[in-house]
Amino acid sequence: MPNGHVIRGARVGSAPPRHPERHRPVPCRSVSYWCRNGHRTDIRIAAEATDPTVWDCTRCGLPAGPDAQDPPGRARAEPYKTHLAYVKERRTEAEGEAILAEALASLRSRRGDR
């Protein structure tokens, strides 16, 4: 008696076998990066790709560079900015006052206030 399962006998994640003649692996090379803590991170990239100048260390998260004797310094974290700080960067005090006056006038006209 059928139980309604269409893919009976197949395991989850199974796929047809790959044929080696369909694709050829891209030639790769290994590049090493070192952080300030002396950790070494090896990555494999395509042979024709350019090396990244900085890579994050997989152990401590610091920036790592290709020169073991002179690794890059700690990245300076930008302080958190509020929405108001970003607005103040784009607008002057006079522009802010003009926008506020326009918004208040629009609100009062909708309410019928004078």
Phi and psi in radians as a Rosetta constraint file:
Dihedral C 1 N 2 CA 2 C 2 CIRCULARHARMONIC -1.221 0.35
Dihedral N 2 CA 2 C 2 N 3 CIRCULARHARMONIC 2.515 0.35
Dihedral C 2 N 3 CA 3 C 3 CIRCULARHARMONIC -1.814 0.35
Dihedral N 3 CA 3 C 3 N 4 CIRCULARHARMONIC 0.059 0.35
Dihedral C 3 N 4 CA 4 C 4 CIRCULARHARMONIC 1.626 0.35
Dihedral N 4 CA 4 C 4 N 5 CIRCULARHARMONIC -0.069 0.35
Dihedral C 4 N 5 CA 5 C 5 CIRCULARHARMONIC -1.446 0.35
Dihedral N 5 CA 5 C 5 N 6 CIRCULARHARMONIC 2.152 0.35
Dihedral C 5 N 6 CA 6 C 6 CIRCULARHARMONIC -1.360 0.35
Dihedral N 6 CA 6 C 6 N 7 CIRCULARHARMONIC -0.711 0.35
Dihedral C 6 N 7 CA 7 C 7 CIRCULARHARMONIC -1.715 0.35
Dihedral N 7 CA 7 C 7 N 8 CIRCULARHARMONIC 1.074 0.35
Dihedral C 7 N 8 CA 8 C 8 CIRCULARHARMONIC -1.348 0.35
Dihedral N 8 CA 8 C 8 N 9 CIRCULARHARMONIC 2.285 0.35
Dihedral C 8 N 9 CA 9 C 9 CIRCULARHARMONIC 1.541 0.35
Dihedral N 9 CA 9 C 9 N 10 CIRCULARHARMONIC -0.078 0.35
Dihedral C 9 N 10 CA 10 C 10 CIRCULARHARMONIC -1.724 0.35
Dihedral N 10 CA 10 C 10 N 11 CIRCULARHARMONIC 2.423 0.35
Dihedral C 10 N 11 CA 11 C 11 CIRCULARHARMONIC -1.511 0.35
Dihedral N 11 CA 11 C 11 N 12 CIRCULARHARMONIC 2.774 0.35
Dihedral C 11 N 12 CA 12 C 12 CIRCULARHARMONIC -1.170 0.35
Dihedral N 12 CA 12 C 12 N 13 CIRCULARHARMONIC 2.312 0.35
Dihedral C 12 N 13 CA 13 C 13 CIRCULARHARMONIC 1.529 0.35
Dihedral N 13 CA 13 C 13 N 14 CIRCULARHARMONIC 0.035 0.35
Dihedral C 13 N 14 CA 14 C 14 CIRCULARHARMONIC -1.291 0.35
Dihedral N 14 CA 14 C 14 N 15 CIRCULARHARMONIC 2.556 0.35
Dihedral C 14 N 15 CA 15 C 15 CIRCULARHARMONIC -2.462 0.35
Dihedral N 15 CA 15 C 15 N 16 CIRCULARHARMONIC 2.790 0.35
Dihedral C 15 N 16 CA 16 C 16 CIRCULARHARMONIC -1.138 0.35
Dihedral N 16 CA 16 C 16 N 17 CIRCULARHARMONIC 2.640 0.35
Dihedral C 16 N 17 CA 17 C 17 CIRCULARHARMONIC -1.138 0.35
Dihedral N 17 CA 17 C 17 N 18 CIRCULARHARMONIC 2.536 0.35
Dihedral C 17 N 18 CA 18 C 18 CIRCULARHARMONIC -1.454 0.35
Dihedral N 18 CA 18 C 18 N 19 CIRCULARHARMONIC 2.452 0.35
Dihedral C 18 N 19 CA 19 C 19 CIRCULARHARMONIC -1.691 0.35
Dihedral N 19 CA 19 C 19 N 20 CIRCULARHARMONIC 2.226 0.35
Dihedral C 19 N 20 CA 20 C 20 CIRCULARHARMONIC -1.117 0.35
Dihedral N 20 CA 20 C 20 N 21 CIRCULARHARMONIC -0.371 0.35
Dihedral C 20 N 21 CA 21 C 21 CIRCULARHARMONIC -1.376 0.35
Dihedral N 21 CA 21 C 21 N 22 CIRCULARHARMONIC -0.164 0.35
Dihedral C 21 N 22 CA 22 C 22 CIRCULARHARMONIC -1.333 0.35
Dihedral N 22 CA 22 C 22 N 23 CIRCULARHARMONIC -0.599 0.35
Dihedral C 22 N 23 CA 23 C 23 CIRCULARHARMONIC -2.530 0.35
Dihedral N 23 CA 23 C 23 N 24 CIRCULARHARMONIC 2.750 0.35
Dihedral C 23 N 24 CA 24 C 24 CIRCULARHARMONIC -2.143 0.35
Dihedral N 24 CA 24 C 24 N 25 CIRCULARHARMONIC 2.374 0.35
Dihedral C 24 N 25 CA 25 C 25 CIRCULARHARMONIC -1.106 0.35
Dihedral N 25 CA 25 C 25 N 26 CIRCULARHARMONIC 2.534 0.35
Dihedral C 25 N 26 CA 26 C 26 CIRCULARHARMONIC -1.268 0.35
Dihedral N 26 CA 26 C 26 N 27 CIRCULARHARMONIC 2.410 0.35
Dihedral C 26 N 27 CA 27 C 27 CIRCULARHARMONIC -1.126 0.35
Dihedral N 27 CA 27 C 27 N 28 CIRCULARHARMONIC 2.270 0.35
Dihedral C 27 N 28 CA 28 C 28 CIRCULARHARMONIC -2.101 0.35
Dihedral N 28 CA 28 C 28 N 29 CIRCULARHARMONIC 2.856 0.35
Dihedral C 28 N 29 CA 29 C 29 CIRCULARHARMONIC -2.449 0.35
Dihedral N 29 CA 29 C 29 N 30 CIRCULARHARMONIC 2.776 0.35
Dihedral C 29 N 30 CA 30 C 30 CIRCULARHARMONIC -1.759 0.35
Dihedral N 30 CA 30 C 30 N 31 CIRCULARHARMONIC 2.401 0.35
Dihedral C 30 N 31 CA 31 C 31 CIRCULARHARMONIC -2.213 0.35
Dihedral N 31 CA 31 C 31 N 32 CIRCULARHARMONIC 2.374 0.35
Dihedral C 31 N 32 CA 32 C 32 CIRCULARHARMONIC -1.878 0.35
Dihedral N 32 CA 32 C 32 N 33 CIRCULARHARMONIC 2.483 0.35
Dihedral C 32 N 33 CA 33 C 33 CIRCULARHARMONIC -2.275 0.35
Dihedral N 33 CA 33 C 33 N 34 CIRCULARHARMONIC 2.541 0.35
Dihedral C 33 N 34 CA 34 C 34 CIRCULARHARMONIC -2.181 0.35
Dihedral N 34 CA 34 C 34 N 35 CIRCULARHARMONIC 2.467 0.35
Dihedral C 34 N 35 CA 35 C 35 CIRCULARHARMONIC -1.812 0.35
Dihedral N 35 CA 35 C 35 N 36 CIRCULARHARMONIC 3.112 0.35
Dihedral C 35 N 36 CA 36 C 36 CIRCULARHARMONIC -1.122 0.35
Dihedral N 36 CA 36 C 36 N 37 CIRCULARHARMONIC -0.459 0.35
Dihedral C 36 N 37 CA 37 C 37 CIRCULARHARMONIC -1.460 0.35
Dihedral N 37 CA 37 C 37 N 38 CIRCULARHARMONIC 0.026 0.35
Dihedral C 37 N 38 CA 38 C 38 CIRCULARHARMONIC 1.484 0.35
Dihedral N 38 CA 38 C 38 N 39 CIRCULARHARMONIC 0.156 0.35
Dihedral C 38 N 39 CA 39 C 39 CIRCULARHARMONIC -1.336 0.35
Dihedral N 39 CA 39 C 39 N 40 CIRCULARHARMONIC 2.452 0.35
Dihedral C 39 N 40 CA 40 C 40 CIRCULARHARMONIC -1.862 0.35
Dihedral N 40 CA 40 C 40 N 41 CIRCULARHARMONIC 2.281 0.35
Dihedral C 40 N 41 CA 41 C 41 CIRCULARHARMONIC -2.100 0.35
Dihedral N 41 CA 41 C 41 N 42 CIRCULARHARMONIC 2.138 0.35
Dihedral C 41 N 42 CA 42 C 42 CIRCULARHARMONIC -1.855 0.35
Dihedral N 42 CA 42 C 42 N 43 CIRCULARHARMONIC 2.254 0.35
Dihedral C 42 N 43 CA 43 C 43 CIRCULARHARMONIC -2.175 0.35
Dihedral N 43 CA 43 C 43 N 44 CIRCULARHARMONIC 2.686 0.35
Dihedral C 43 N 44 CA 44 C 44 CIRCULARHARMONIC -1.915 0.35
Dihedral N 44 CA 44 C 44 N 45 CIRCULARHARMONIC 2.232 0.35
Dihedral C 44 N 45 CA 45 C 45 CIRCULARHARMONIC -2.263 0.35
Dihedral N 45 CA 45 C 45 N 46 CIRCULARHARMONIC 2.864 0.35
Dihedral C 45 N 46 CA 46 C 46 CIRCULARHARMONIC -1.092 0.35
Dihedral N 46 CA 46 C 46 N 47 CIRCULARHARMONIC 2.556 0.35
Dihedral C 46 N 47 CA 47 C 47 CIRCULARHARMONIC -1.073 0.35
Dihedral N 47 CA 47 C 47 N 48 CIRCULARHARMONIC -0.609 0.35
Dihedral C 47 N 48 CA 48 C 48 CIRCULARHARMONIC -1.538 0.35
Dihedral N 48 CA 48 C 48 N 49 CIRCULARHARMONIC -0.107 0.35
Dihedral C 48 N 49 CA 49 C 49 CIRCULARHARMONIC -1.359 0.35
Dihedral N 49 CA 49 C 49 N 50 CIRCULARHARMONIC 2.632 0.35
Dihedral C 49 N 50 CA 50 C 50 CIRCULARHARMONIC -1.447 0.35
Dihedral N 50 CA 50 C 50 N 51 CIRCULARHARMONIC 2.569 0.35
Dihedral C 50 N 51 CA 51 C 51 CIRCULARHARMONIC -1.260 0.35
Dihedral N 51 CA 51 C 51 N 52 CIRCULARHARMONIC 2.376 0.35
Dihedral C 51 N 52 CA 52 C 52 CIRCULARHARMONIC -1.165 0.35
Dihedral N 52 CA 52 C 52 N 53 CIRCULARHARMONIC 2.539 0.35
Dihedral C 52 N 53 CA 53 C 53 CIRCULARHARMONIC -1.294 0.35
Dihedral N 53 CA 53 C 53 N 54 CIRCULARHARMONIC -0.575 0.35
Dihedral C 53 N 54 CA 54 C 54 CIRCULARHARMONIC -2.335 0.35
Dihedral N 54 CA 54 C 54 N 55 CIRCULARHARMONIC 2.497 0.35
Dihedral C 54 N 55 CA 55 C 55 CIRCULARHARMONIC -2.380 0.35
Dihedral N 55 CA 55 C 55 N 56 CIRCULARHARMONIC 2.472 0.35
Dihedral C 55 N 56 CA 56 C 56 CIRCULARHARMONIC -1.302 0.35
Dihedral N 56 CA 56 C 56 N 57 CIRCULARHARMONIC 2.335 0.35
Dihedral C 56 N 57 CA 57 C 57 CIRCULARHARMONIC -1.149 0.35
Dihedral N 57 CA 57 C 57 N 58 CIRCULARHARMONIC 2.348 0.35
Dihedral C 57 N 58 CA 58 C 58 CIRCULARHARMONIC -1.359 0.35
Dihedral N 58 CA 58 C 58 N 59 CIRCULARHARMONIC -0.262 0.35
Dihedral C 58 N 59 CA 59 C 59 CIRCULARHARMONIC -1.676 0.35
Dihedral N 59 CA 59 C 59 N 60 CIRCULARHARMONIC -0.740 0.35
Dihedral C 59 N 60 CA 60 C 60 CIRCULARHARMONIC -2.070 0.35
Dihedral N 60 CA 60 C 60 N 61 CIRCULARHARMONIC -0.227 0.35
Dihedral C 60 N 61 CA 61 C 61 CIRCULARHARMONIC 1.519 0.35
Dihedral N 61 CA 61 C 61 N 62 CIRCULARHARMONIC -0.066 0.35
Dihedral C 61 N 62 CA 62 C 62 CIRCULARHARMONIC -1.258 0.35
Dihedral N 62 CA 62 C 62 N 63 CIRCULARHARMONIC 2.763 0.35
Dihedral C 62 N 63 CA 63 C 63 CIRCULARHARMONIC -1.179 0.35
Dihedral N 63 CA 63 C 63 N 64 CIRCULARHARMONIC 2.465 0.35
Dihedral C 63 N 64 CA 64 C 64 CIRCULARHARMONIC -2.153 0.35
Dihedral N 64 CA 64 C 64 N 65 CIRCULARHARMONIC 2.577 0.35
Dihedral C 64 N 65 CA 65 C 65 CIRCULARHARMONIC -2.192 0.35
Dihedral N 65 CA 65 C 65 N 66 CIRCULARHARMONIC 2.946 0.35
Dihedral C 65 N 66 CA 66 C 66 CIRCULARHARMONIC -1.301 0.35
Dihedral N 66 CA 66 C 66 N 67 CIRCULARHARMONIC -0.248 0.35
Dihedral C 66 N 67 CA 67 C 67 CIRCULARHARMONIC -1.687 0.35
Dihedral N 67 CA 67 C 67 N 68 CIRCULARHARMONIC 2.007 0.35
Dihedral C 67 N 68 CA 68 C 68 CIRCULARHARMONIC -1.208 0.35
Dihedral N 68 CA 68 C 68 N 69 CIRCULARHARMONIC -0.508 0.35
Dihedral C 68 N 69 CA 69 C 69 CIRCULARHARMONIC -1.379 0.35
Dihedral N 69 CA 69 C 69 N 70 CIRCULARHARMONIC -0.423 0.35
Dihedral C 69 N 70 CA 70 C 70 CIRCULARHARMONIC -2.412 0.35
Dihedral N 70 CA 70 C 70 N 71 CIRCULARHARMONIC 1.283 0.35
Dihedral C 70 N 71 CA 71 C 71 CIRCULARHARMONIC -1.258 0.35
Dihedral N 71 CA 71 C 71 N 72 CIRCULARHARMONIC 2.738 0.35
Dihedral C 71 N 72 CA 72 C 72 CIRCULARHARMONIC -1.159 0.35
Dihedral N 72 CA 72 C 72 N 73 CIRCULARHARMONIC 2.694 0.35
Dihedral C 72 N 73 CA 73 C 73 CIRCULARHARMONIC -1.358 0.35
Dihedral N 73 CA 73 C 73 N 74 CIRCULARHARMONIC 3.075 0.35
Dihedral C 73 N 74 CA 74 C 74 CIRCULARHARMONIC -1.138 0.35
Dihedral N 74 CA 74 C 74 N 75 CIRCULARHARMONIC 2.345 0.35
Dihedral C 74 N 75 CA 75 C 75 CIRCULARHARMONIC -1.217 0.35
Dihedral N 75 CA 75 C 75 N 76 CIRCULARHARMONIC 2.320 0.35
Dihedral C 75 N 76 CA 76 C 76 CIRCULARHARMONIC -1.340 0.35
Dihedral N 76 CA 76 C 76 N 77 CIRCULARHARMONIC 2.139 0.35
Dihedral C 76 N 77 CA 77 C 77 CIRCULARHARMONIC -1.394 0.35
Dihedral N 77 CA 77 C 77 N 78 CIRCULARHARMONIC 2.287 0.35
Dihedral C 77 N 78 CA 78 C 78 CIRCULARHARMONIC -1.279 0.35
Dihedral N 78 CA 78 C 78 N 79 CIRCULARHARMONIC 2.382 0.35
Dihedral C 78 N 79 CA 79 C 79 CIRCULARHARMONIC -1.170 0.35
Dihedral N 79 CA 79 C 79 N 80 CIRCULARHARMONIC 2.671 0.35
Dihedral C 79 N 80 CA 80 C 80 CIRCULARHARMONIC -1.156 0.35
Dihedral N 80 CA 80 C 80 N 81 CIRCULARHARMONIC 2.300 0.35
Dihedral C 80 N 81 CA 81 C 81 CIRCULARHARMONIC -1.954 0.35
Dihedral N 81 CA 81 C 81 N 82 CIRCULARHARMONIC 2.436 0.35
Dihedral C 81 N 82 CA 82 C 82 CIRCULARHARMONIC -1.443 0.35
Dihedral N 82 CA 82 C 82 N 83 CIRCULARHARMONIC 2.946 0.35
Dihedral C 82 N 83 CA 83 C 83 CIRCULARHARMONIC -1.056 0.35
Dihedral N 83 CA 83 C 83 N 84 CIRCULARHARMONIC -0.683 0.35
Dihedral C 83 N 84 CA 84 C 84 CIRCULARHARMONIC -1.104 0.35
Dihedral N 84 CA 84 C 84 N 85 CIRCULARHARMONIC -0.643 0.35
Dihedral C 84 N 85 CA 85 C 85 CIRCULARHARMONIC -1.114 0.35
Dihedral N 85 CA 85 C 85 N 86 CIRCULARHARMONIC -0.715 0.35
Dihedral C 85 N 86 CA 86 C 86 CIRCULARHARMONIC -1.153 0.35
Dihedral N 86 CA 86 C 86 N 87 CIRCULARHARMONIC -0.676 0.35
Dihedral C 86 N 87 CA 87 C 87 CIRCULARHARMONIC -1.130 0.35
Dihedral N 87 CA 87 C 87 N 88 CIRCULARHARMONIC -0.727 0.35
Dihedral C 87 N 88 CA 88 C 88 CIRCULARHARMONIC -1.150 0.35
Dihedral N 88 CA 88 C 88 N 89 CIRCULARHARMONIC -0.458 0.35
Dihedral C 88 N 89 CA 89 C 89 CIRCULARHARMONIC -1.218 0.35
Dihedral N 89 CA 89 C 89 N 90 CIRCULARHARMONIC -0.563 0.35
Dihedral C 89 N 90 CA 90 C 90 CIRCULARHARMONIC -1.584 0.35
Dihedral N 90 CA 90 C 90 N 91 CIRCULARHARMONIC -0.469 0.35
Dihedral C 90 N 91 CA 91 C 91 CIRCULARHARMONIC -2.080 0.35
Dihedral N 91 CA 91 C 91 N 92 CIRCULARHARMONIC 2.581 0.35
Dihedral C 91 N 92 CA 92 C 92 CIRCULARHARMONIC -1.522 0.35
Dihedral N 92 CA 92 C 92 N 93 CIRCULARHARMONIC 2.967 0.35
Dihedral C 92 N 93 CA 93 C 93 CIRCULARHARMONIC -1.075 0.35
Dihedral N 93 CA 93 C 93 N 94 CIRCULARHARMONIC -0.687 0.35
Dihedral C 93 N 94 CA 94 C 94 CIRCULARHARMONIC -1.173 0.35
Dihedral N 94 CA 94 C 94 N 95 CIRCULARHARMONIC -0.710 0.35
Dihedral C 94 N 95 CA 95 C 95 CIRCULARHARMONIC -1.119 0.35
Dihedral N 95 CA 95 C 95 N 96 CIRCULARHARMONIC -0.673 0.35
Dihedral C 95 N 96 CA 96 C 96 CIRCULARHARMONIC -1.102 0.35
Dihedral N 96 CA 96 C 96 N 97 CIRCULARHARMONIC -0.740 0.35
Dihedral C 96 N 97 CA 97 C 97 CIRCULARHARMONIC -1.116 0.35
Dihedral N 97 CA 97 C 97 N 98 CIRCULARHARMONIC -0.703 0.35
Dihedral C 97 N 98 CA 98 C 98 CIRCULARHARMONIC -1.151 0.35
Dihedral N 98 CA 98 C 98 N 99 CIRCULARHARMONIC -0.722 0.35
Dihedral C 98 N 99 CA 99 C 99 CIRCULARHARMONIC -1.162 0.35
Dihedral N 99 CA 99 C 99 N 100 CIRCULARHARMONIC -0.713 0.35
Dihedral C 99 N 100 CA 100 C 100 CIRCULARHARMONIC -1.115 0.35
Dihedral N 100 CA 100 C 100 N 101 CIRCULARHARMONIC -0.755 0.35
Dihedral C 100 N 101 CA 101 C 101 CIRCULARHARMONIC -1.104 0.35
Dihedral N 101 CA 101 C 101 N 102 CIRCULARHARMONIC -0.700 0.35
Dihedral C 101 N 102 CA 102 C 102 CIRCULARHARMONIC -1.124 0.35
Dihedral N 102 CA 102 C 102 N 103 CIRCULARHARMONIC -0.744 0.35
Dihedral C 102 N 103 CA 103 C 103 CIRCULARHARMONIC -1.158 0.35
Dihedral N 103 CA 103 C 103 N 104 CIRCULARHARMONIC -0.706 0.35
Dihedral C 103 N 104 CA 104 C 104 CIRCULARHARMONIC -1.162 0.35
Dihedral N 104 CA 104 C 104 N 105 CIRCULARHARMONIC -0.677 0.35
Dihedral C 104 N 105 CA 105 C 105 CIRCULARHARMONIC -1.128 0.35
Dihedral N 105 CA 105 C 105 N 106 CIRCULARHARMONIC -0.709 0.35
Dihedral C 105 N 106 CA 106 C 106 CIRCULARHARMONIC -1.135 0.35
Dihedral N 106 CA 106 C 106 N 107 CIRCULARHARMONIC -0.730 0.35
Dihedral C 106 N 107 CA 107 C 107 CIRCULARHARMONIC -1.129 0.35
Dihedral N 107 CA 107 C 107 N 108 CIRCULARHARMONIC -0.754 0.35
Dihedral C 107 N 108 CA 108 C 108 CIRCULARHARMONIC -1.168 0.35
Dihedral N 108 CA 108 C 108 N 109 CIRCULARHARMONIC -0.601 0.35
Dihedral C 108 N 109 CA 109 C 109 CIRCULARHARMONIC -1.226 0.35
Dihedral N 109 CA 109 C 109 N 110 CIRCULARHARMONIC -0.585 0.35
Dihedral C 109 N 110 CA 110 C 110 CIRCULARHARMONIC -1.231 0.35
Dihedral N 110 CA 110 C 110 N 111 CIRCULARHARMONIC -0.593 0.35
Dihedral C 110 N 111 CA 111 C 111 CIRCULARHARMONIC -1.398 0.35
Dihedral N 111 CA 111 C 111 N 112 CIRCULARHARMONIC -0.341 0.35
Dihedral C 111 N 112 CA 112 C 112 CIRCULARHARMONIC 1.570 0.35
Dihedral N 112 CA 112 C 112 N 113 CIRCULARHARMONIC 0.162 0.35
Dihedral C 112 N 113 CA 113 C 113 CIRCULARHARMONIC -1.393 0.35
Dihedral N 113 CA 113 C 113 N 114 CIRCULARHARMONIC 2.848 0.35
